[in-house]
């Protein structure tokens, strides 16, 4: 007999995290607004939801929330669904949903607003509707599962055990204990992606158990212990990256430029490996080594070499003879002559002098000033408003 598939019509996007591992960038920019290919992570999430049946999106903000609200107000008309930003102060991820329950009257998505993915959320909705559990968790196989919530799934795709960010010894004993069980994905490092679908009855459970604050630490273990069915939906070959650290931010950007996150793409018109958002001002003698993304109002002078795997944001100025490779420059960055920037991240409103060397995996926060002939050593982190002279820095205190 045909069974009607009840697809989620509401999505709750969690966009309140501090992103501490991405400091110094997140001192001044909330993690959901971190740009990848000149598009903020949160905008990619909203684009992904356009491929679903969602009619209402609730965005939960907290840390630097006014910046996220401003961004949403600027782009909300680009989407067909309604976007709401409730005025609440959640204590944690599950508590956020508890406090917006009055917006929800059917099954719903809960989505992290600070990851990069192209997973098929509509397919996930169909899976959830067919299995009719209290929850569905999107799972991804990764090489190192220790930074994520690890799950064990049986032959019917039911989650039998959930460990939130386990230690190595916990993972070892978990595998020993379940080695003889009929576990479908025992030898795979299946982790929690932070993308969920819930039966609306979860709202009653949250209301009746106010101590359940976090999905991974509290809610999922509680549901399993009390006999509720939670299903795991494997995203398969879909792309998913938790942009938790500067290196993973760089690598996710490279993946986007390699089109591994299709249909999500960088901002701008694409031609021969270069995305350009016009107007721009290039010297005829400037060189581009694809893939490269160039934001509008950016100027690049003679003999400059940009790329490969480089993103320049809005209104940047790159002077003559400079080389920028494998790097991300945000907005309003000035780079002097004959400077070399390699595999690094430069925040907005940064001034870099002439003949400067910024070495691999360095991160320069907003409003920094790096003076002529300075050398930024590998893995250097500069807080916002730092003035750097030669090989010495004067740090300006930023509130933790």
N, C-alpha and C positions, 0 to 999 in steps of 0.2 A: 504494500500500500504506500502511496506517495506521502511523504512527510514534509510539511512546510518548513523551510529553513528560516528561522528567525534570526536575521542578521542584526548585529549591533548598530544602533542609530546614534549613539553617544560615545564620545571619546574624552577621557580625562588625561591631559598631558601634564606631567609633573616637571615643572621648570623652576624649582626653588632651591636646587643644590648650590653649594658654595664653590665647587670645583677646585678645592684646595691644592690638588696635585698639579694643576695647571698654572699655579702662581709662578711668576708675577703677572701673567696675563689677566687672571681673574680677580686681581685686586680692583680693577676698574671696569671689567666687562664680565657680566654673568655668563657662565658656561654655555647656556642655550643660545647665546648670541655670538659665540665664537664662530668666525667665518671660515668656511671650507670652500675654496674656489670662489670666494667673494659672495657667498650666500650663507647666512647664519644657520647653524644646526637646526634651530627651531623651525625655520622656514622650510627646510627639507622635510621635517616631520609633517608639517601641514600639507606640503605637496603630496606626500605619501598617502595621506588620508583622503585626498581627492579621488583615489582609485578604489575607495570603499563606498559603502552605503551610508556613511555617517552624515547626519544632518546637524549635529550640534557638537562643538568642541569646547571643553572647559579647560582653560589654561591656569594652572596653579603656580603662583609666583611667591617668592619670599626674598631671598638675597638679591639685592640690587633690583628689586621688583619693578620700580618705577621705569627703569630703562627697558625692561621687557614689555611693560604696558605701552610705553610710547611706540615701540617697534610694532606691536600688534595693531595699534590704532592706525599706523601708517599703511599696513598691508592687508588689513582685514577685508577690504572690498575686493581683493583679488580672488577670494574664495567664495564658493557657492554656499558653504555651510555657515551657520551662525557660530561666532566665537565669543565666549564669555570669559571674563577675568573676575571671579568673585573676590570680595574683600574679606578674606579669612586669614587666620594665622595658624597654619597646621603645625602640629608637633612632630609629625613624621609622614611617611608616604601613605600608609593606610588611613591615618587620621585625616589626611587631606581629602580622601574620598568620603570619609564619614561626614565631613563638614560641608560637602556639596551634594549630599544625597538627595536634597530637594529638587535637583535638576534631573535626576535619573529615574526613569520608570520602566526600564527594560534592561536586557543584557548590555554590557558596555565594555569598551576597551579602556585599559590603563596603560599609558605609554610614557617612557622616559623621553624628555624633550632635549636630551643632550648627547644622543648617539647618532651615528651615521649608518643607515641601512636602506636596502631596497627590498626588504622582505614583502611578500604578497599578503597584506593584511586582510584582503577580501577572502583569500583562500583560507587563512587562519580563522576567519569568521564562519566559513562553511564547516570547517573541522569542528569548531566549538559547538555549533548548532546540531551537528549530527551526533556528537558524543554526549551532549547534554549534561556535562559535569558542572560542579560548582565553579570551576575555574579551568582555564586553559593557559599554559605557559609556553611561550615561544622559546625553543631550545636551539642552541648552536654548538657544534663541536669545535673546540679550540685546543691548541697545543698545551697551554699551561692554564689549568682551571682554577688555580689557587686564589686568584683575585676576584672570582665570581661565585655565585651560588651554584653548587653542583647537585645534580639530581640523578636518581636511578629510575629507569622506566621499565615496566614489564611488557609482556607480549601484546597486551591490549592498549598500549600507550598510556597506561595509568602510571602516575608518579608514585613510587613507593617510599622514597626517602628524599629529603631535601636538607642540604647543608649549606648555610650561608657563609661564603668565603672561608672554607675550611683550611686548617693547617695541614701540612704534609702528613703528619702522623694520624690525624683524623681521617684523611682520605685513604690512607693505607689500611687502617682497621675497618673502615666502611667496606672496602673491597674484600677484605678477608671474611667478614661476617656474611656478605651477600654472594660469595663466590659460588655457592651451590644452589642459589635460588634461580628461579626462571626469570632472569632479568634480561630484557631484550637488548639494552644498550649498556651492558656492564663495562665493556672495555673501551667505550668511547668517552671522551671528556665532554659530556654534554653539560652546558652551563645555562643558567638563567639569563636571558637577554634583557630583562626588564620590560618586556612587552606581554601584556596579559589581556584575557577576556574573562569577565566574571558574569555568572548568573546574578540577576538583580537581587536574589535572596541573600547574597553576601552582605547586603546593606543591613539586614536584620541581625546577622551575626556580629557585625561591627557595632551595632547599636547595643546589643546585649552583652558585649564583651569590650568595654571601653579601654581595657589594658592592652588590647591588640593595636599596636601603633605602626609597626613596619611590616611590609609584606613578607620579606625574606626571613627576618628574625623571629617574627611572631605569628603572622596569619597563616602562612603555608604549613609550618609545623603543627599548628593548632588544628587545621583542617584535616591533615593526614591522621593525626592522633585520634580524632573524633569520627573517623570513618567516612569523611566526605571524599568524593572522587575528584581528583585533579588530573587532567590529561596534559601530556606533553606533545606539542606540535613542533616537529623538527623543521627548521627553516631550510635545511638542505644546503644547496650551493648559493643561496642568497647571501649577499654581502651584509656584514654586521661588524661594526667596530665601536668599542667603547673608547672615546677619545679622552682618556684619563690623564695622560702625561704628554709632555712636549714631543717626545719621539713618536708616540702613537698618533698624535696630531699631524706630524709631518707625514708619516706613512699613510694615514687615511687620505690626506690630500693627494699624495702620489697615486693612490688607488683610484681616486675620483678622476684624476687627469688621465689615467689609463683606461677609463670607461668601465671599471669594474663595478660601479654603483648604478649603472644604467637601469631605468630611464632618468635618474637624477644626474644632472650635468652642471658644470660651472656656469657662471654668469657670463653672458656675452654671445656674440656671433662667432661661429666656429668656421675656421678655414685652415686647412693644412696643419693641424695640430696646435693652433693658437686660437684661444677665445678672447675676443676684444669687445669691450663695451664702449662704444664711441660716444663723444668725440675724444680723440687722443692726439698726441703730437709726437711723432717719431722722426728722428734724423734718418736720412736715407742710408747712412753708414752704420746705423745700429743693427745688431744681429740678434736673431731669436733662434734658440735651439729648442724645438718642441719636446714635450708639451709645456705650454705657457698660458697663463691667464693674465690679462691686462685690464685694469679697471678704468673707468671713464676719467677724463681730465688729467690723465697721467702723461708726463713728458719724458722722453728718453733721448739723450744727446748722442753725438757722434761717437763711434767706436765702442759704445757700451755693448756688453754681451749679456743677454737675459736667457736663462735656462741652462739645462733642461729642468723640468719639474719645479717651476717657479711661479708664484702668484704675487702679482702687484695689485694692491687695492686702489681706492679712489684717490685722485689728486696727488699722486706721488711724483717726485722729481728725481730722475737719475741722471747725474752729470757725466761728462765725457770720460770714456775709457774705463768705466766701472764694470765689474763682473758680478752677477748675482746668479747663483746656481743652487738648486734644491732647497730654496728658501721661500718663506711667506712674509710679505710686507703688508701690514694693514693699511690704514688710510692716512693721508697727509704726512708721508715720510719723505724727507729730503736726504739724498745720498750724494756726497761730494765726489770729485774727480778721482779716478784711479783707485777706488775702494773695492775690496773683495769681500763678498758675503757668501758663506758656504753653509748649507744645511742648517739654517738658523731661522728664528722667528722674531720679527721686529714688530712691536706694537704701534699704535697710532700716535701721530704728532711727535715723532722722533726725528731728531736732527743728527745725521752722521756726517762727520767732516770728510776732508779729502785724504787719500792715501791711508785709509783705515782698513784693518783686517779683522773681520768678525768670523771666528773659527767655528767648527762644527758643533751643532747641538747647543748653541747659545740662545738665550731668550732675553730680549730687551723689552722691558715694560713701557707703557705709554709715557709720553712726555720726557723721555730721556734725551740727554745730549752727549754725544760722543765726539770728542774734539779731534782735530787733525792728527794723523799719524799714530793714533791709538791702536793697540792690539788687544782685542777681546779674546781671551783664551778659550779653548774648547770647554763646553759644558758650563759656561758662565751664565748666571742668572742676575739680571739687573732689575731692581724694583722700579716702579714708576718714579719719575722726576730725578733719577740718578744723573749726576754729572760725572763723566768718565774722562780722565786726562791721562794720556800715555798708557801706563799700566796700573793706574791708581783710580779708585772711584770714591766719590763722596756721596754717601747714601742719604736720601731724604726719607725720614720715617713715614711708613704707611701703616695705618691701623690694621691689626690682625682681625 
